[in-house]
Amino acid sequence: MAFSVDTTLSVLLADERAKAVLEKHFGNRANDPRINEVMHESLRSISYYPEAGITHEELLQVDEELKRL
């Protein structure tokens, strides 16, 4: 399966390799109690929420790493 920042968060977190990429860049945010509210969204759409704190540069880096999996 090909991954990118357009893949839903639930799919990314279900794959150990993709989850490791997210943890590398975003730390322990998967344990945030609000995570269930965005599991059906892509990382790109989540990045539009100011409280997500995801920069455009981070999004590009994560996308590159996910696509290499």
N, C-alpha and C positions, 0 to 999 in steps of 0.2 A: 504494500500500500504506500502511496506517495503522500507525504505530509507537507504542510505549509502553514502559514499563519491564517489561511482561509479554512483550515480544518477545524471542526468544532472542538472545544476544550475537552468534552467528554471523551472523544476519540483519542486526542493527544495524551490525556492522562491515563488512558487504558493501556497504552503502549509504553513499556519501560524505557525504551530508548528515547522516545519523544518526551516523556516525563522528565528524564534526566536533563534534556536540553532546557526545558522550562525551569527546572530547579537551578540549573547553572546560572541562568540569567535573572530569575525572579525570586530565588530563594524559596522560602517556605510558604509562599502565598497559597499553595494548594490547601493549606489548613485554615484559611480564612473562612469564617462562618458564612460569608456571603457567596462563597464559591458556587453553591447550588443554584443561585439565581442566574448564573451565566454559563452553565455547563452546555447549553444548547447553542451558544454563540461561538463565533470564531475569535481567535486571538486578535485579528485585525479589528473586528467590531468592538471588542472589549477595550482596545487601546483608545477608543474615542471617549471613554469615560475618564474624566480628569482624575478621579480617585484611584484609577488603575495605575497611574504613574508610569505608563509605558511610553518611552520616547520613540520617535520615528526611527532613530538609529538602532535602538534595541530591536524594534520590530524587523528591520532589515537583516540584522545579524541572526536573529532567531529563525527567520524565514530561510536564510542560506543554510543554516545547520539542519533544519528540519528536512529540507529538500535533499540533503546528502544522505539521509537515513535509508 
